[in-house]
Amino acid sequence: MSKPIRQAKRMGDAGAGLTVFAVAYLLFLYVPVLFLPIFSFNDSIFIAFPLRGFTTKWYEQMFADQDMLDALAASLKVGAIVAVISTILGVLGAKAVTRYRMPGQGAVTSLIMLPLFIPEIILGISLLILINGFQISLSLITVGIGHVMLCTPFAMAVLTSRLDGFDRSLEEASMDLGESPWMTFWRVTFPLAAPGIVSSLLLTFIVSFDEFLLSFFLAGLQPTLPVYFWSQLRFPAKLPGVLSLGALILISSCILVFFAEWVRQLGTTGERKVGVA
Amino acid sequence: MSDIIIRIDNVSKQFAGGAKAVDSVAVDIERGEFFSLLGPSGCGKTTLLRMIAGFEFPTEGEIYIDGQPSSLIPSYKRPTNMVFQSYAIFPHLNVFDNIAFGLRKAGLSSKELSRRVDEALAMIKLSGFGKRRGDQLSGGQRQRVALARALVKRPKVLLLDEPLGALDKKLREEMQIELRQLQKQVGITFVFVTHDQEEALSMSDRIAVMSRGDVLQIAGPKELYEAPNCVEVATFIGSINLINATVKSVSSSEAMLEGPGFGSFTAQTIEGIKAGDKIFAAVRPEKLSLTISKPSSGAYVEGMIKASAYLGDRSHHQVFIKGREEPVAVAAQNEERAMSAGFDASKPVYVTWNPKSLILLKS
């Protein structure tokens, strides 16, 4: 047997091993999640095998549960507002970091990104202390404030890479052709950053939507959806309804994330083609 | 005094925490001329161009554009337009919208706008390309679109930042000729930044040679090549042989010099030298000739060929001369068709020149 063939065979064995590993890894990641939709159609109040039969009554029950729908509405509202605010902050921050040189830039950038690495429980407690100190009553607004803090670094990360990725002489060209800095932002920077802005909006929305710890500390009388779910775990009768909403959220999150990634890719491949060889 | 469109009046630029990128530069650019800023990278030529465009501001001095001091005028209000090194074609717009970008504010009717853009497209020979996106164009086409986008604004001065750098050699040579023709046709002043001396020589009316933030010499291509004013310009433009020489005597027109390997030789004198001065005598390789028989008269020196390179139209020879460390470069036109090996490296050759070809440069 010649050497190259032996080598190829060894490579093949390694490949097979890697395939097994990859499949096992993906199963480990996603099988637990798949139980959600499965049990949401199971005709039993207990979350246990064997499955009893197919039903959609949990979905009916879910739509009848006003508290749950209120919590869903609260989360959607907070998520949408937080996404917009943190993306605006992200655009401003990313523009500053990528377009201007200023003293202490590295330190400032690190400080902005730091909340990504601080344990949320610490953030939650410190915000709670601060908010109590100012005698502000807890509400969805305080949840939103916490979420903006948490989401802005995500927005910054997405948008910095986007703004770094395009030629800065594009903005200069616009000014050279007679547009003011303000119009240059709208005619050049914004459309070019648009894929990044869309993916930042989606990402920050998702982060806010399923955030639990900060919401738990900072929510007032109106819980967000994750907080509501957590509180319902004590009542077994309500659990299947939680599962069905969970299943719906799971599916819509997947669609959103895939969409965000697709938009981001769309932007970067277009950019690459345009670059000067 | 002729008509000055850009006056760069003792301009310096110091970047925060850095060295001076541009150091008290004074240049007058005349209306309608093709003016090049030539120098190696980091010499300050691009910084100077960006100051004319309004992307950078001088720390000292003033730039007058058509008589107006420009320090307080932002780039978007200047009568200058720029062709960027990267072309900076807007990737989210098609060719038509790229070219029309700077016209949107002019308040033209949509008919007039398309007429102007179509005219520009015809000028760059890209009629019918209006609907193409930037990423569907070749490098040369993008370069033309960038040119049209700037010229359609009818600027008083067009600034070009190494616009041919990204093109391959053949296309670059075509574009050099085309750019020059275009400039004649539109009659707009071009200020062209390049590090490529051949490009600058072939296109420009006048060239400013820059080095380390300074302008060394401003002159036409011929004068720069044949009469450089310092060693740095002489060595940057083309190749040149430098002879470390000592002045023996000076008459009204001639100087008698002595240099290692060359013995005593004469050259046309320059102002301000006297016997005993150390100077450089410089001579271009193509101004030297090689012969195998010892000349009976004229200036010559004996040497041995160390290496030869055949380049088709000409050959380059490296000739060792006793008493001189560096070989002398001789470029000979291959005027006759011959398949023979050329010079015999084992036999002496004679390098000859016309004393008028020597350039004296103070060290």
Chai-1 contact restraints between the chains, C-beta under 6 A:
chainA,res_idxA,chainB,res_idxB,connection_type,confidence,min_distance_angstrom,max_distance_angstrom,comment,restraint_id
A,D167,B,S86,contact,1.0,0.0,6.0,A-B,restraint_1
A,S169,B,F84,contact,1.0,0.0,6.0,A-B,restraint_2
A,S169,B,S86,contact,1.0,0.0,6.0,A-B,restraint_3
A,S169,B,A88,contact,1.0,0.0,6.0,A-B,restraint_4
A,L170,B,A88,contact,1.0,0.0,6.0,A-B,restraint_5
A,E172,B,F55,contact,1.0,0.0,6.0,A-B,restraint_6
A,A173,B,F84,contact,1.0,0.0,6.0,A-B,restraint_7
A,A173,B,A88,contact,1.0,0.0,6.0,A-B,restraint_8
A,M175,B,S75,contact,1.0,0.0,6.0,A-B,restraint_9
A,M175,B,Y76,contact,1.0,0.0,6.0,A-B,restraint_10
A,D176,B,S75,contact,1.0,0.0,6.0,A-B,restraint_11
A,D176,B,N81,contact,1.0,0.0,6.0,A-B,restraint_12
A,D176,B,M82,contact,1.0,0.0,6.0,A-B,restraint_13
A,L177,B,F101,contact,1.0,0.0,6.0,A-B,restraint_14
A,L177,B,G102,contact,1.0,0.0,6.0,A-B,restraint_15
A,G178,B,Y76,contact,1.0,0.0,6.0,A-B,restraint_16
A,G178,B,G102,contact,1.0,0.0,6.0,A-B,restraint_17
A,G178,B,K105,contact,1.0,0.0,6.0,A-B,restraint_18
A,E179,B,Y76,contact,1.0,0.0,6.0,A-B,restraint_19
A,S180,B,Y76,contact,1.0,0.0,6.0,A-B,restraint_20
A,P191,B,H92,contact,1.0,0.0,6.0,A-B,restraint_21
A,L192,B,H92,contact,1.0,0.0,6.0,A-B,restraint_22
A,K273,B,D135,contact,1.0,0.0,6.0,A-B,restraint_23
A,V274,B,P91,contact,1.0,0.0,6.0,A-B,restraint_24
A,V274,B,G134,contact,1.0,0.0,6.0,A-B,restraint_25
A,V274,B,D135,contact,1.0,0.0,6.0,A-B,restraint_26
A,V276,B,S86,contact,1.0,0.0,6.0,A-B,restraint_27
A,V276,B,A166,contact,1.0,0.0,6.0,A-B,restraint_28
